[in-house]
């Protein structure tokens, strides 16, 4: 496990230097979930995003319903209220999020592919439709509660027909009993537009099964 931690820290250092980021953030996500009728799951997910000086930049709340008809496939729908914190007046948007996720086990690896569709009206009343494909690979360490993973996600604007954002993550999760799970990751977020610079994020997430 020590080798994995050292390797992860080394990768964080490399990406932090090579990305030449101008901003750094800390994102905190909490998830409270309840299973019912065996294949259904309802979750409340508050998310808080802090700037490099730890002031609140954005926050959002999701109400999510997931259905797993098969062990390898899941669909979900969520209603999201997202708030951008501004000095004069906060900007609030209401979003519909639709997910479809497929996964399988290949030895100790678990690759997965998720497609996310997000639709909402921005603060100017313009319609925004985004498709977000994401690939992820997790690794099961025998006899260990830590699960390291890496993933990459793209943002494609369906209205303007262009790719405008990407996210690379490396991190791990750890189960704590049957009800609790914590995770930490490093994220490099980059943009295709020349006037937007990439930035680094340290993410912390916690999940509780009620």
C-alpha positions in Angstrom: 0.0 0.0 0.0 2.9 2.4 0.8 4.1 2.0 -2.8 0.7 3.0 -4.2 0.6 6.1 -2.0 4.1 7.1 -3.0 3.3 6.5 -6.7 0.1 8.6 -6.4 1.9 11.4 -4.7 4.6 11.3 -7.4 1.9 11.6 -10.1 0.3 14.5 -8.4 3.6 16.3 -8.3 4.3 15.6 -12.0 0.9 16.8 -13.1 0.9 19.8 -10.8 4.1 21.0 -12.4 3.5 20.0 -16.1 0.0 21.4 -16.2 1.1 25.0 -15.4 -2.1 25.6 -13.7 -3.2 29.1 -12.5 -5.8 27.9 -10.0 -6.1 25.3 -7.3 -9.3 24.1 -5.7 -10.6 21.7 -3.1 -13.9 19.9 -3.8 -15.9 18.1 -1.1 -18.7 15.7 -2.0 -21.1 13.9 0.5 -23.5 11.2 -0.6 -26.3 9.8 1.5 -27.9 6.8 -0.2 -30.7 4.4 0.6 -31.4 1.1 -1.3 -35.0 -0.1 -1.8 -36.8 -2.7 -3.8 -33.4 -4.5 -4.2 -32.4 -2.8 -7.5 -33.3 0.9 -6.7 -31.2 3.5 -4.9 -32.1 7.0 -3.9 -29.3 9.5 -3.0 -28.9 13.0 -1.7 -25.6 14.5 -2.8 -24.4 17.9 -1.6 -21.1 19.1 -3.2 -19.0 22.1 -2.1 -16.2 23.6 -4.2 -13.6 25.8 -2.6 -11.0 28.1 -4.2 -7.3 28.1 -3.4 -7.9 30.4 -0.4 -10.7 28.1 0.8 -13.5 30.5 0.1 -16.6 28.9 -1.3 -16.8 29.2 -5.1 -19.7 26.9 -6.0 -22.0 24.4 -4.4 -24.7 22.1 -5.7 -27.3 19.6 -4.4 -28.4 16.5 -6.3 -31.5 14.3 -5.7 -30.7 11.1 -7.6 -32.6 7.9 -8.4 -30.6 4.9 -9.7 -31.8 1.6 -11.1 -29.6 -1.5 -11.7 -31.4 -4.0 -13.8 -28.2 -6.1 -14.2 -25.1 -6.3 -12.2 -23.1 -4.8 -15.0 -25.4 -2.0 -16.0 -27.0 1.0 -14.2 -29.2 3.9 -15.3 -29.8 7.0 -13.2 -31.6 10.4 -13.2 -30.9 13.4 -11.0 -32.2 16.8 -10.4 -29.4 19.3 -9.6 -29.5 22.8 -8.2 -26.1 24.5 -8.8 -25.1 27.8 -7.4 -22.1 29.9 -8.5 -21.1 32.2 -5.6 -20.8 35.8 -6.8 -19.9 39.1 -4.9 -23.2 40.8 -5.9 -25.7 38.1 -6.7 -25.3 34.3 -6.8 -26.0 32.5 -10.1 -28.4 29.5 -9.8 -29.2 26.9 -12.4 -31.6 23.9 -12.3 -30.3 20.9 -14.2 -31.5 17.5 -15.3 -28.8 14.8 -15.3 -29.2 11.4 -17.0 -26.6 8.6 -16.6 -26.0 5.2 -18.1 -23.1 3.1 -16.8 -21.7 -0.2 -17.9 -18.9 -2.1 -16.0 -17.2 -5.5 -15.9 -14.4 -7.3 -14.1 -11.2 -8.3 -15.9 -9.1 -10.1 -13.4 -8.3 -7.6 -10.6 -9.3 -4.6 -12.8 -12.8 -3.2 -13.1 -13.2 -1.0 -16.3 -16.3 1.0 -16.6 -17.9 3.4 -19.1 -20.4 6.1 -18.2 -22.3 8.4 -20.5 -23.9 11.5 -18.8 -26.3 13.9 -20.4 -26.9 17.3 -18.7 -29.5 19.8 -19.8 -30.4 23.2 -18.4 -30.9 26.9 -19.1 -28.0 29.1 -18.2 -28.4 32.5 -16.4 -29.0 34.2 -19.7 -31.8 31.8 -20.6 -29.8 30.0 -23.3 -30.3 26.3 -23.5 -27.3 24.1 -22.7 -27.0 20.4 -23.6 -23.9 18.6 -22.7 -22.8 15.0 -23.2 -20.1 13.7 -20.9 -18.5 10.3 -21.7 -16.2 8.9 -19.0 -13.9 5.9 -18.8 -12.7 4.6 -15.5 -10.4 1.7 -14.4 -10.3 0.5 -10.7 -7.9 -2.0 -9.3 -8.8 -4.5 -6.5 -6.0 -5.1 -4.1 -6.4 -8.6 -2.6 -6.9 -8.4 1.2 -6.9 -4.6 1.2 -9.8 -2.1 1.7 -8.2 0.5 -0.5 -9.2 0.6 -4.2 -7.1 2.8 -6.5 -8.5 4.1 -9.7 -7.9 6.4 -12.6 -10.5 8.0 -14.9 -11.0 10.5 -17.7 -14.1 12.5 -18.7 -14.8 14.7 -21.7 -17.4 17.5 -22.0 -19.0 18.0 -25.4 -21.4 20.9 -26.1 -24.3 19.5 -28.2 -25.7 23.0 -29.0 -22.4 24.4 -30.5 -21.0 21.0 -31.5 -17.6 21.3 -29.8 -15.5 19.6 -27.2 -14.6 22.2 -24.5 -13.4 20.5 -21.3 -11.6 17.4 -20.0 -10.9 15.9 -16.6 -8.2 13.5 -15.6 -8.4 11.9 -12.1 -6.3 9.6 -10.1 -7.3 8.5 -6.6 -8.5 5.8 -4.3 -11.5 4.8 -2.2 -11.6 3.0 1.1 -14.5 1.1 2.6 -15.1 1.5 6.4 -17.4 -1.3 7.4 -20.6 -2.0 5.5 -22.0 1.6 5.5 -19.2 4.0 5.1 -16.8 4.8 2.3 -14.3 7.6 1.9 -12.2 8.7 -1.1 -9.5 11.1 -2.1 -8.4 12.1 -5.6 -6.3 14.5 -7.6 -8.0 16.1 -10.6 -6.5 18.0 -13.5 -9.2 19.9 -15.4 -8.3 21.4 -18.7 -10.1 23.4 -21.4 -9.9 23.6 -25.2 -10.3 27.4 -25.3 -7.1 29.4 -25.3 -8.4 32.0 -22.8 -9.1 29.3 -20.1 -6.2 27.7 -18.2 -6.2 24.3 -16.6 -6.3 24.0 -12.9 -5.7 21.3 -10.2 -8.2 20.0 -7.7 -7.9 17.9 -4.6 -11.2 16.0 -4.1 -12.6 14.4 -0.9 -15.7 12.3 -1.0 -17.7 10.5 1.6 -20.6 8.0 1.1 -23.0 6.7 3.7 -25.5 4.0 3.2 -28.6 4.7 5.3 
